[in-house]
Amino acid sequence: MNNIACWNIHGLNWPNKQEDVKIFLYDKKIRLVGLLETKTKEQNVQRVTNMLFPNWQWVHNFLLNSKGRIWLAWRPNSYQTHLIGMLDQLIHCKVTQLSTNKNFYLNMIYGLNHELQQEQLWVDLKDIAKSMDAAWCLTGDFNTLRFKEDRIRGNEVQDHELREFISLLEPCELHELKST
């Protein structure tokens, strides 16, 4: 699993932001990417993806979330991706890295902003965990924290804000990987 990225882009409508993404994908040799919170209207998706991802394959979750908060794109000469399921807060797929012929599961996640809205995400991930028979990578923006120190600005983190996310990790046998 290499050359994978996830970017909470906070809007992708402007040509300069699209150019930033293209440069990033090229410079880092990214072969599979999740773009979150693109704020692109569904009628503009084809135009934006044609610009960003020529000769790539991609999916988005507009059918389940009117804001289409999750986009997943991959280079078909590097990865084969089989979509297993799509929900309003995640895209679940099985991926084969073609250079190694190794399989792994991938969930590209954009958690909703409020605790009550996130409850279904935790239920869905616990259900998915029961069927895992290979490596499983969860990446994205969970819109929650694991440690109080993870919040840099804003209101002080309350213990209840951490509880659900932390309770997901152990039963699902998940471990946080270092990222940049």
C-alpha positions in Angstrom: 0.0 0.0 0.0 1.8 3.1 -1.2 1.1 6.3 -2.9 -2.3 6.7 -1.3 -3.6 10.0 0.0 -6.6 11.6 1.5 -7.2 15.3 1.4 -10.0 17.3 3.1 -9.9 19.9 0.4 -12.6 22.2 1.7 -13.8 23.1 -1.8 -12.7 22.2 -5.3 -14.5 24.7 -7.5 -11.7 27.1 -8.1 -9.2 26.4 -10.9 -6.3 27.3 -8.6 -7.4 24.7 -6.0 -7.8 22.1 -8.8 -4.2 23.0 -10.0 -2.9 22.4 -6.4 -4.5 19.0 -6.4 -3.0 18.1 -9.8 0.5 19.2 -8.7 0.2 17.3 -5.5 -0.9 14.1 -7.3 2.0 14.4 -9.7 4.7 15.4 -7.2 3.8 12.7 -4.7 3.1 10.1 -7.4 -0.3 9.4 -5.8 -2.1 6.5 -7.4 -5.2 6.4 -5.2 -6.8 9.4 -3.5 -9.8 10.4 -1.5 -11.0 13.9 -1.7 -13.3 15.0 1.0 -15.6 18.0 1.4 -15.2 19.1 -2.2 -18.2 21.4 -2.1 -18.7 20.8 -5.8 -22.2 20.6 -7.1 -23.1 17.3 -8.7 -23.6 18.9 -12.2 -20.0 20.1 -12.1 -18.4 16.8 -11.0 -17.7 15.5 -14.5 -16.0 18.7 -15.5 -13.8 18.8 -12.4 -12.9 15.1 -12.5 -12.0 15.3 -16.2 -9.6 18.1 -15.3 -8.1 16.4 -12.3 -8.3 12.7 -13.2 -7.7 12.1 -16.9 -7.4 8.3 -17.4 -8.3 7.6 -13.7 -11.4 5.8 -12.4 -13.4 7.3 -9.7 -16.6 7.1 -7.6 -18.4 9.6 -5.3 -21.3 9.4 -2.9 -23.7 12.0 -4.3 -26.5 9.3 -4.5 -26.4 9.0 -0.7 -25.4 12.5 0.3 -26.6 15.5 -1.6 -23.2 17.2 -0.9 -21.2 14.3 -2.3 -18.6 14.7 0.4 -16.5 11.7 -0.5 -14.7 11.2 -3.8 -12.4 8.2 -4.4 -10.1 8.1 -7.5 -7.4 5.6 -8.6 -5.1 5.0 -11.5 -6.3 1.7 -13.1 -2.7 0.8 -14.0 -1.8 0.8 -10.3 -4.9 -0.3 -8.4 -8.0 -2.4 -9.1 -10.9 -1.3 -7.0 -14.0 -3.2 -6.3 -16.8 -1.2 -4.7 -18.4 -3.2 -1.9 -20.7 -0.6 -0.4 -21.4 3.1 -0.2 -23.0 5.0 2.7 -23.5 8.7 3.4 -20.4 8.8 5.6 -18.1 6.2 3.8 -17.1 4.4 0.7 -16.1 0.7 1.3 -14.1 -1.2 -1.3 -11.6 -4.0 -1.8 -8.4 -2.8 -3.5 -5.7 -4.8 -5.2 -2.3 -3.1 -5.7 -1.4 -4.4 -9.1 2.4 -4.2 -8.7 2.3 -6.6 -5.7 -1.1 -8.4 -6.3 -1.9 -7.7 -2.6 -5.4 -7.0 -1.5 -6.7 -4.8 1.2 -10.0 -3.2 2.2 -10.3 0.5 2.2 -12.9 2.8 3.8 -12.7 6.4 2.7 -14.6 8.3 5.5 -16.1 11.7 6.0 -17.9 11.7 9.3 -20.7 14.1 9.8 -20.1 16.9 12.2 -22.3 16.2 15.2 -22.1 13.3 17.6 -25.7 12.1 17.0 -25.1 12.1 13.2 -21.9 10.1 13.7 -23.6 7.2 15.6 -24.5 5.4 12.4 -20.9 5.6 11.2 -19.7 3.8 14.3 -22.4 1.1 13.8 -21.5 0.7 10.2 -17.8 0.4 10.9 -18.4 -2.2 13.6 -20.6 -4.2 11.1 -17.9 -4.0 8.4 -15.2 -5.1 10.9 -17.0 -8.4 11.3 -16.4 -9.3 7.7 -12.7 -8.3 7.4 -10.4 -11.1 6.2 -7.5 -9.1 5.0 -5.7 -5.8 5.8 -8.2 -2.9 6.4 -7.4 0.7 6.0 -9.7 3.4 7.3 -8.8 6.9 6.2 -10.4 10.3 5.9 -11.9 12.8 8.3 -13.8 11.3 11.1 -14.7 14.7 12.5 -13.9 13.5 15.9 -10.8 13.1 18.0 -8.8 10.3 19.7 -6.9 12.5 22.1 -7.8 15.9 23.7 -4.5 17.3 22.4 -5.5 16.6 18.8 -7.7 19.8 18.8 -5.5 22.8 18.1 -8.1 25.6 18.3 -11.7 25.9 19.4 -13.6 24.8 22.4 -12.0 22.5 25.0 -12.5 18.8 24.2 -15.0 17.1 26.5 -14.5 13.4 27.4 -17.8 12.4 25.8 -16.5 13.7 22.4 -13.7 11.0 22.5 -15.7 8.1 23.8 -17.4 6.7 20.7 -14.3 6.8 18.5 -12.1 5.3 21.1 -14.6 2.5 21.7 -14.4 1.6 18.0 -10.7 1.0 17.9 -10.2 -2.0 20.2 -13.2 -4.2 19.2 -12.4 -3.6 15.5 -8.7 -4.3 16.0 -7.8 -0.9 14.6 -4.5 0.9 15.2 -3.6 4.5 14.2 -0.8 4.7 11.7 1.6 7.6 11.5 0.6 10.0 8.7 1.7 13.3 7.3 
